[in-house]
Amino acid sequence: MTRLSLRNVNKKCPNNDMVVKNFSLDIADKEFVVLAGPAGCGKTLLIRMIAGLEESNSGEIYIDGELVNDRETKDRGVAMIFSNYALYPQMNVYDNIAFALKLARIPQEEMDRRIHAIAEFMKIEGLLSRMPEKLSEEETLQAVIARAIVKEPKVLLMDDPLIRITGENKTTIEHKMAELKEKLDIPIVYAHRDRKRP
């Protein structure tokens, strides 16, 4: 089943240059799609349009077969992880992960179940009581990923979150993302800057 469809999506810059032109794409459950290209080519803009953070000039965006162009971000069923990700500094890891669930008024028992399940999967059970300032970069990203997927979104969007991770830590997160693809029955769209291009 196609979960995410884009039909002839267009987006112009304020100077009227076309950044995204007649872009169409169908993404099914469990598909991991990478949008690659140099900075400024429109991949982040495309992800932001899917999320509802930017409006397209024309074209249609469907999630689960429903047109979402006029829906607010919170009503689209998407989760997004930015390249400049961060945790709420005044909350520990548990409360960071729980934040969206509390807004959605998820019962405490169900909230605990979801948070401990995702913490176990991300291997951050021992970090739930820790404050963000005490986390490494890798641990912070793991907590941010947990916060995104605990909401059980219909689509997961990632804007090159690995750009700040290096070495063995990057390999660890990449392996975890491969596991994530198998665990989640949803489309994942990943914007990746192609650093081989000028």
BAVO-745031 format. One record per atom (N, C-alpha, C): residue number from 1; residue in one letter; atom name; x, y, z. Coordinates in steps of 0.1 Angstrom, whole numbers, plus 2048, in hexadecimal, padded with zeros to 3 digits. Layout:
BEGIN
   seq   type   atom     x     y     z
   NUM      A     CA     X     Y     Z
...
END
This chain:
BEGIN
   seq   type   atom     x     y     z
     1      M      N   808   7F4   800
     1      M     CA   800   800   800
     1      M      C   809   80C   800
     2      T      N   805   816   7F7
     2      T     CA   80D   823   7F7
     2      T      C   808   82B   803
     3      R      N   812   830   80B
     3      R     CA   80F   838   817
     3      R      C   812   846   814
     4      L      N   81B   849   80B
     4      L     CA   81F   857   808
     4      L      C   820   859   7F9
     5      S      N   818   863   7F4
     5      S     CA   818   866   7E6
     5      S      C   819   875   7E4
     6      L      N   822   879   7DB
     6      L     CA   823   887   7D7
     6      L      C   820   887   7C8
     7      R      N   818   891   7C4
     7      R     CA   813   892   7B6
     7      R      C   817   8A0   7B1
     8      N      N   820   8A1   7A8
     8      N     CA   824   8AE   7A1
     8      N      C   825   8B9   7AB
     9      V      N   82D   8B7   7B5
     9      V     CA   82F   8C1   7C0
     9      V      C   839   8CC   7BB
    10      N      N   836   8D8   7BC
    10      N     CA   83F   8E3   7B8
    10      N      C   841   8ED   7C4
    11      K      N   84D   8F3   7C4
    11      K     CA   850   8FD   7CE
    11      K      C   859   907   7C9
    12      K      N   855   914   7CA
    12      K     CA   85E   91F   7C5
    12      K      C   864   926   7D1
    13      C      N   870   92C   7CF
    13      C     CA   876   934   7D9
    13      C      C   870   942   7D8
    14      P      N   873   94B   7E2
    14      P     CA   86D   958   7E2
    14      P      C   872   960   7D5
    15      N      N   87D   95C   7CF
    15      N     CA   881   963   7C3
    15      N      C   87B   95D   7B7
    16      N      N   872   954   7B9
    16      N     CA   86A   94E   7AE
    16      N      C   871   942   7A7
    17      D      N   87E   93F   7AB
    17      D     CA   884   934   7A5
    17      D      C   87D   927   7AA
    18      M      N   87C   91D   7A1
    18      M     CA   876   910   7A4
    18      M      C   880   907   7AB
    19      V      N   87E   903   7B7
    19      V     CA   887   8FB   7BE
    19      V      C   883   8EC   7BD
    20      V      N   876   8EA   7BF
    20      V     CA   870   8DC   7BD
    20      V      C   867   8DD   7B1
    21      K      N   869   8D5   7A7
    21      K     CA   861   8D6   79A
    21      K      C   85A   8C9   797
    22      N      N   84D   8C9   797
    22      N     CA   845   8BD   792
    22      N      C   84A   8B0   798
    23      F      N   84C   8B0   7A5
    23      F     CA   852   8A4   7AC
    23      F      C   847   89B   7B0
    24      S      N   848   88E   7AC
    24      S     CA   83E   884   7AF
    24      S      C   846   878   7B4
    25      L      N   83F   871   7BE
    25      L     CA   846   865   7C4
    25      L      C   83B   85D   7CC
    26      D      N   83C   850   7CB
    26      D     CA   833   847   7D3
    26      D      C   83C   83F   7DC
    27      I      N   839   83F   7E9
    27      I     CA   841   837   7F3
    27      I      C   838   82E   7FB
    28      A      N   83B   821   7FB
    28      A     CA   833   818   802
    28      A      C   838   815   810
    29      D      N   830   80D   818
    29      D     CA   834   808   825
    29      D      C   842   802   824
    30      K      N   84A   805   82F
    30      K     CA   857   7FF   831
    30      K      C   862   804   827
    31      E      N   85E   80D   81E
    31      E     CA   868   812   814
    31      E      C   870   81D   81B
    32      F      N   87D   81D   819
    32      F     CA   887   827   81E
    32      F      C   88C   82E   811
    33      V      N   887   83A   80F
    33      V     CA   88B   842   803
    33      V      C   895   84D   807
    34      V      N   8A0   84E   800
    34      V     CA   8AA   858   802
    34      V      C   8A9   862   7F7
    35      L      N   8A8   86F   7FB
    35      L     CA   8A9   87A   7F2
    35      L      C   8B7   880   7F3
    36      A      N   8BF   87E   7E9
    36      A     CA   8CD   882   7EA
    36      A      C   8CF   88E   7E0
    37      G      N   8D9   896   7E4
    37      G     CA   8DC   8A2   7DC
    37      G      C   8E4   8AC   7E3
    38      P      N   8EA   8B6   7DD
    38      P     CA   8F1   8C0   7E3
    38      P      C   8E8   8CA   7EB
    39      A      N   8EE   8D2   7F3
    39      A     CA   8E7   8DC   7FB
    39      A      C   8DF   8E5   7F1
    40      G      N   8D3   8E8   7F4
    40      G     CA   8CB   8F2   7EC
    40      G      C   8C4   8EC   7E0
    41      C      N   8C4   8DE   7DF
    41      C     CA   8BD   8D8   7D4
    41      C      C   8AE   8D6   7D6
    42      G      N   8AA   8D8   7E3
    42      G     CA   89B   8D7   7E5
    42      G      C   897   8CB   7ED
    43      K      N   8A0   8C2   7F1
    43      K     CA   89C   8B6   7F8
    43      K      C   896   8B9   806
    44      T      N   89D   8C2   80E
    44      T     CA   897   8C6   81B
    44      T      C   88A   8CD   819
    45      L      N   889   8D5   80F
    45      L     CA   87C   8DC   80C
    45      L      C   871   8D2   80A
    46      L      N   874   8C7   802
    46      L     CA   86B   8BD   7FF
    46      L      C   866   8B6   80C
    47      I      N   86F   8B3   814
    47      I     CA   86B   8AC   821
    47      I      C   863   8B6   82A
    48      R      N   866   8C2   82A
    48      R     CA   85E   8CC   832
    48      R      C   850   8CE   82C
    49      M      N   84F   8CC   81F
    49      M     CA   841   8CD   819
    49      M      C   839   8C1   81C
    50      I      N   83F   8B5   81D
    50      I     CA   838   8A9   821
    50      I      C   834   8AA   82F
    51      A      N   83C   8B0   838
    51      A     CA   839   8B2   846
    51      A      C   82F   8BD   848
    52      G      N   82D   8C6   83E
    52      G     CA   824   8D1   840
    52      G      C   82A   8DD   846
    53      L      N   837   8DD   846
    53      L     CA   83F   8E9   84C
    53      L      C   841   8F4   841
    54      E      N   83F   8EF   834
    54      E     CA   840   8F9   829
    54      E      C   834   8F5   820
    55      E      N   82E   8FF   819
    55      E     CA   823   8FD   810
    55      E      C   829   8FC   802
    56      S      N   823   8F2   7FA
    56      S     CA   827   8F1   7EC
    56      S      C   81F   8FC   7E4
    57      N      N   825   900   7D9
    57      N     CA   81E   909   7D0
    57      N      C   813   902   7C8
    58      S      N   815   8F5   7C5
    58      S     CA   80B   8ED   7BF
    58      S      C   80F   8DF   7C0
    59      G      N   806   8D6   7BC
    59      G     CA   808   8C8   7BE
    59      G      C   801   8C2   7CA
    60      E      N   801   8B5   7CC
    60      E     CA   7F9   8AF   7D6
    60      E      C   802   8A5   7DE
    61      I      N   7FF   8A5   7EB
    61      I     CA   807   89C   7F4
    61      I      C   7FC   893   7FC
    62      Y      N   7FE   886   7FA
    62      Y     CA   7F4   87C   800
    62      Y      C   7FC   874   80B
    63      I      N   7F5   872   816
    63      I     CA   7FA   869   820
    63      I      C   7EF   85F   824
    64      D      N   7F1   852   822
    64      D     CA   7E7   848   824
    64      D      C   7DB   84B   81B
    65      G      N   7DE   850   80F
    65      G     CA   7D3   852   805
    65      G      C   7CB   85E   807
    66      E      N   7CF   866   811
    66      E     CA   7C7   872   814
    66      E      C   7CF   87F   811
    67      L      N   7C9   888   80A
    67      L     CA   7D0   895   806
    67      L      C   7D2   89D   813
    68      V      N   7DF   8A1   815
    68      V     CA   7E3   8A8   821
    68      V      C   7E8   8B6   81F
    69      N      N   7E7   8BB   813
    69      N     CA   7EC   8C8   810
    69      N      C   7E7   8D3   81A
    70      D      N   7DB   8D2   81E
    70      D     CA   7D5   8DD   826
    70      D      C   7D5   8D9   835
    71      R      N   7DB   8CE   839
    71      R     CA   7DC   8CA   847
    71      R      C   7E8   8CF   84E
    72      E      N   7E7   8D2   85A
    72      E     CA   7F2   8D7   862
    72      E      C   7FB   8CB   865
    73      T      N   808   8CE   868
    73      T     CA   812   8C4   86B
    73      T      C   80D   8B9   875
    74      K      N   807   8BE   880
    74      K     CA   803   8B5   88B
    74      K      C   7F8   8AC   886
    75      D      N   7F1   8AF   87B
    75      D     CA   7E6   8A6   877
    75      D      C   7EA   89D   86B
    76      R      N   7F6   89D   867
    76      R     CA   7FB   895   85C
    76      R      C   800   887   860
    77      G      N   803   885   86C
    77      G     CA   808   878   870
    77      G      C   816   876   86D
    78      V      N   81E   881   86C
    78      V     CA   82C   87F   868
    78      V      C   835   882   875
    79      A      N   841   87D   874
    79      A     CA   84B   880   87E
    79      A      C   857   884   876
    80      M      N   85E   88F   87B
    80      M     CA   86A   894   874
    80      M      C   876   895   87D
    81      I      N   881   891   878
    81      I     CA   88E   893   880
    81      I      C   897   89C   877
    82      F      N   89A   8A8   87D
    82      F     CA   8A2   8B2   876
    82      F      C   8B1   8B0   877
    83      S      N   8B8   8B6   86E
    83      S     CA   8C7   8B5   86F
    83      S      C   8CC   8BC   87B
    84      N      N   8C5   8C6   880
    84      N     CA   8C9   8CE   88C
    84      N      C   8C0   8CA   898
    85      Y      N   8BE   8BC   899
    85      Y     CA   8B6   8B7   8A3
    85      Y      C   8BA   8BB   8B1
    86      A      N   8B1   8BB   8BA
    86      A     CA   8B4   8BE   8C8
    86      A      C   8A9   8B9   8D1
    87      L      N   8AD   8B7   8DE
    87      L     CA   8A3   8B3   8E8
    87      L      C   89F   8BF   8F0
    88      Y      N   894   8BF   8F7
    88      Y     CA   890   8CA   900
    88      Y      C   89A   8CA   90C
    89      P      N   8A2   8D4   90E
    89      P     CA   8AC   8D3   918
    89      P      C   8A7   8D2   926
    90      Q      N   89B   8D7   929
    90      Q     CA   896   8D7   937
    90      Q      C   88F   8C9   93A
    91      M      N   88F   8C0   931
    91      M     CA   888   8B3   933
    91      M      C   892   8A8   932
    92      N      N   890   89D   93A
    92      N     CA   899   891   939
    92      N      C   894   88A   92C
    93      V      N   89C   87F   929
    93      V     CA   899   878   91D
    93      V      C   88B   872   91D
    94      Y      N   887   86C   928
    94      Y     CA   879   866   929
    94      Y      C   86F   871   925
    95      D      N   870   87D   92B
    95      D     CA   866   887   929
    95      D      C   867   88D   91B
    96      N      N   873   88D   915
    96      N     CA   874   891   907
    96      N      C   86D   888   8FE
    97      I      N   86E   87B   900
    97      I     CA   868   871   8F8
    97      I      C   859   871   8FA
    98      A      N   855   874   906
    98      A     CA   846   874   90A
    98      A      C   83F   881   905
    99      F      N   846   88B   901
    99      F     CA   840   898   8FF
    99      F      C   834   898   8F6
   100      A      N   836   892   8EA
   100      A     CA   82B   892   8E0
   100      A      C   81F   889   8E5
   101      L      N   823   87E   8EC
   101      L     CA   818   875   8F1
   101      L      C   810   87C   8FC
   102      K      N   816   885   904
   102      K     CA   80F   88C   90E
   102      K      C   805   896   907
   103      L      N   80A   89D   8FD
   103      L     CA   801   8A6   8F5
   103      L      C   7F5   89F   8EF
   104      A      N   7F8   892   8EB
   104      A     CA   7ED   88A   8E5
   104      A      C   7E4   883   8F0
   105      R      N   7E7   886   8FC
   105      R     CA   7E0   880   908
   105      R      C   7E0   871   907
   106      I      N   7EB   86B   904
   106      I     CA   7EC   85C   905
   106      I      C   7EC   858   913
   107      P      N   7E4   84E   917
   107      P     CA   7E4   84A   925
   107      P      C   7F2   846   92A
   108      Q      N   7F5   848   937
   108      Q     CA   802   846   93D
   108      Q      C   807   838   93B
   109      E      N   7FF   82E   93D
   109      E     CA   803   820   93B
   109      E      C   808   81D   92D
   110      E      N   800   822   923
   110      E     CA   804   820   915
   110      E      C   810   828   912
   111      M      N   812   834   917
   111      M     CA   81D   83D   915
   111      M      C   82A   836   91A
   112      D      N   829   830   926
   112      D     CA   835   829   92C
   112      D      C   838   81D   923
   113      R      N   82E   816   91F
   113      R     CA   831   80A   916
   113      R      C   838   80E   90A
   114      R      N   833   818   903
   114      R     CA   83A   81D   8F6
   114      R      C   848   822   8F9
   115      I      N   84A   82A   903
   115      I     CA   857   830   905
   115      I      C   861   825   909
   116      H      N   85D   81C   911
   116      H     CA   867   811   915
   116      H      C   86A   808   90A
   117      A      N   860   805   901
   117      A     CA   862   7FD   8F5
   117      A      C   86C   804   8EC
   118      I      N   86A   811   8E9
   118      I     CA   873   817   8DF
   118      I      C   880   81A   8E5
   119      A      N   881   81C   8F3
   119      A     CA   88E   81E   8F9
   119      A      C   896   811   8F9
   120      E      N   88F   806   8FA
   120      E     CA   896   7F9   8F9
   120      E      C   89B   7F7   8EB
   121      F      N   893   7FA   8E1
   121      F     CA   897   7F8   8D3
   121      F      C   8A3   801   8D0
   122      M      N   8A3   80E   8D5
   122      M     CA   8AE   817   8D2
   122      M      C   8BA   815   8DB
   123      K      N   8B8   80C   8E5
   123      K     CA   8C3   809   8EE
   123      K      C   8C6   816   8F7
   124      I      N   8BC   81C   8FB
   124      I     CA   8BE   828   904
   124      I      C   8B6   827   911
   125      E      N   8B3   81B   915
   125      E     CA   8AB   819   921
   125      E      C   8B2   820   92D
   126      G      N   8C0   81F   92E
   126      G     CA   8C7   825   939
   126      G      C   8C8   834   938
   127      L      N   8C3   83A   92E
   127      L     CA   8C4   848   92C
   127      L      C   8B7   850   930
   128      L      N   8AC   849   933
   128      L     CA   89F   84F   934
   128      L      C   89F   85A   93E
   129      S      N   8A7   859   949
   129      S     CA   8A6   863   954
   129      S      C   8B1   86E   952
   130      R      N   8B9   86C   947
   130      R     CA   8C4   876   945
   130      R      C   8BF   882   93F
   131      M      N   8C6   88E   942
   131      M     CA   8C3   89A   93C
   131      M      C   8CB   89C   92F
   132      P      N   8C6   8A3   925
   132      P     CA   8CC   8A4   918
   132      P      C   8DB   8A9   918
   133      E      N   8DE   8B1   922
   133      E     CA   8EC   8B6   923
   133      E      C   8F6   8AB   926
   134      K      N   8F1   8A0   92B
   134      K     CA   8FA   895   92F
   134      K      C   8FB   88A   924
   135      L      N   8F5   88D   919
   135      L     CA   8F5   883   90E
   135      L      C   900   886   903
   136      S      N   905   87C   8FD
   136      S     CA   90E   87D   8F2
   136      S      C   906   881   8E5
   137      E      N   90C   884   8DB
   137      E     CA   905   888   8CE
   137      E      C   8FD   87C   8C9
   138      E      N   904   870   8CA
   138      E     CA   8FD   864   8C5
   138      E      C   8F1   861   8CE
   139      E      N   8F2   862   8DB
   139      E     CA   8E7   85F   8E4
   139      E      C   8DB   869   8E2
   140      T      N   8DF   876   8E0
   140      T     CA   8D5   880   8DD
   140      T      C   8CD   87C   8D1
   141      L      N   8D4   878   8C6
   141      L     CA   8CD   874   8BA
   141      L      C   8C4   868   8BC
   142      Q      N   8C9   85E   8C4
   142      Q     CA   8C1   853   8C7
   142      Q      C   8B4   856   8CE
   143      A      N   8B5   860   8D7
   143      A     CA   8A9   864   8DF
   143      A      C   8A0   86C   8D5
   144      V      N   8A5   874   8CC
   144      V     CA   89D   87B   8C3
   144      V      C   895   872   8BA
   145      I      N   89C   867   8B5
   145      I     CA   895   85D   8AC
   145      I      C   88A   857   8B4
   146      A      N   88D   853   8C1
   146      A     CA   883   84D   8C9
   146      A      C   877   856   8CB
   147      R      N   879   863   8CD
   147      R     CA   86F   86D   8CF
   147      R      C   866   86E   8C2
   148      A      N   86C   86C   8B7
   148      A     CA   865   86D   8AA
   148      A      C   85C   861   8A8
   149      I      N   862   855   8AA
   149      I     CA   85A   849   8A6
   149      I      C   851   844   8B1
   150      V      N   852   849   8BE
   150      V     CA   849   845   8C8
   150      V      C   83B   849   8C5
   151      K      N   83A   854   8BD
   151      K     CA   82D   859   8B9
   151      K      C   825   850   8AF
   152      E      N   82C   845   8AA
   152      E     CA   827   83C   8A0
   152      E      C   822   843   894
   153      P      N   82B   84B   88E
   153      P     CA   826   853   882
   153      P      C   823   84A   876
   154      K      N   81C   850   86C
   154      K     CA   819   84A   860
   154      K      C   825   84B   856
   155      V      N   82D   855   858
   155      V     CA   839   858   84F
   155      V      C   844   85E   858
   156      L      N   850   859   856
   156      L     CA   85C   85E   85D
   156      L      C   864   866   853
   157      L      N   867   873   857
   157      L     CA   86F   87B   84E
   157      L      C   87C   87F   855
   158      M      N   888   87E   84E
   158      M     CA   895   881   854
   158      M      C   89C   88A   84B
   159      D      N   8A1   895   851
   159      D     CA   8A9   89F   849
   159      D      C   8B8   89E   84D
   160      D      N   8BE   893   848
   160      D     CA   8CC   891   84A
   160      D      C   8D1   892   858
   161      P      N   8CA   88B   862
   161      P     CA   8CE   88C   870
   161      P      C   8DC   887   873
   162      L      N   8E1   87F   86A
   162      L     CA   8EF   879   86D
   162      L      C   8FA   882   86A
   163      I      N   8F7   88E   865
   163      I     CA   901   897   861
   163      I      C   90B   89B   86D
   164      R      N   906   89A   879
   164      R     CA   90E   89E   885
   164      R      C   915   892   88C
   165      I      N   912   886   886
   165      I     CA   918   87A   88C
   165      I      C   924   875   884
   166      T      N   92E   871   88A
   166      T     CA   93A   86C   883
   166      T      C   93F   85F   888
   167      G      N   948   858   880
   167      G     CA   94F   84C   885
   167      G      C   946   841   888
   168      E      N   94A   839   892
   168      E     CA   943   82D   897
   168      E      C   935   831   89B
   169      N      N   933   83C   8A1
   169      N     CA   925   840   8A5
   169      N      C   91C   841   899
   170      K      N   921   846   88E
   170      K     CA   919   847   882
   170      K      C   915   839   87D
   171      T      N   91E   830   87D
   171      T     CA   91B   822   879
   171      T      C   911   81C   882
   172      T      N   912   81E   88F
   172      T     CA   908   819   898
   172      T      C   8FA   81E   895
   173      I      N   8F9   82B   893
   173      I     CA   8EC   831   890
   173      I      C   8E6   82C   882
   174      E      N   8EF   82B   878
   174      E     CA   8EB   826   86B
   174      E      C   8E5   817   86D
   175      H      N   8EC   80F   875
   175      H     CA   8E7   801   877
   175      H      C   8D9   802   87E
   176      K      N   8D8   80B   887
   176      K     CA   8CB   80D   88E
   176      K      C   8C0   811   885
   177      M      N   8C3   81A   87B
   177      M     CA   8B9   81E   872
   177      M      C   8B5   813   868
   178      A      N   8BF   80A   865
   178      A     CA   8BB   7FE   85D
   178      A      C   8B1   7F5   864
   179      E      N   8B3   7F4   871
   179      E     CA   8AA   7EC   87A
   179      E      C   89D   7F3   87B
   180      L      N   89D   801   87B
   180      L     CA   891   809   87C
   180      L      C   888   806   870
   181      K      N   88F   805   864
   181      K     CA   887   803   858
   181      K      C   880   7F6   858
   182      E      N   886   7EC   85E
   182      E     CA   87F   7DF   860
   182      E      C   874   7DF   86A
   183      K      N   876   7E7   875
   183      K     CA   86D   7E7   880
   183      K      C   860   7EF   87C
   184      L      N   861   7FA   875
   184      L     CA   856   802   872
   184      L      C   84F   7FE   865
   185      D      N   842   7FE   865
   185      D     CA   83A   7FC   859
   185      D      C   836   808   852
   186      I      N   83F   812   851
   186      I     CA   83C   81F   84C
   186      I      C   847   823   842
   187      P      N   844   82D   839
   187      P     CA   84E   832   830
   187      P      C   858   83B   838
   188      I      N   864   83A   835
   188      I     CA   86E   843   83A
   188      I      C   875   84B   82F
   189      V      N   875   858   830
   189      V     CA   87B   861   826
   189      V      C   887   868   82C
   190      Y      N   893   866   826
   190      Y     CA   89F   86B   82C
   190      Y      C   8A6   875   822
   191      A      N   8A7   881   826
   191      A     CA   8AF   88B   81D
   191      A      C   8BD   88A   821
   192      H      N   8C6   888   817
   192      H     CA   8D4   886   819
   192      H      C   8DC   88F   810
   193      R      N   8E4   897   816
   193      R     CA   8ED   8A0   80D
   193      R      C   8F8   898   807
   194      D      N   8F9   899   7FA
   194      D     CA   903   892   7F2
   194      D      C   910   89B   7F3
   195      R      N   919   897   7FC
   195      R     CA   925   89F   7FE
   195      R      C   92F   89D   7F3
   196      K      N   92D   894   7EA
   196      K     CA   936   892   7DE
   196      K      C   935   89D   7D4
   197      R      N   929   8A3   7D4
   197      R     CA   927   8AE   7CA
   197      R      C   92B   8BB   7D0
   198      P      N   92E   8C4   7C7
   198      P     CA   933   8D2   7CB
   198      P      C   928   8D9   7D2
END
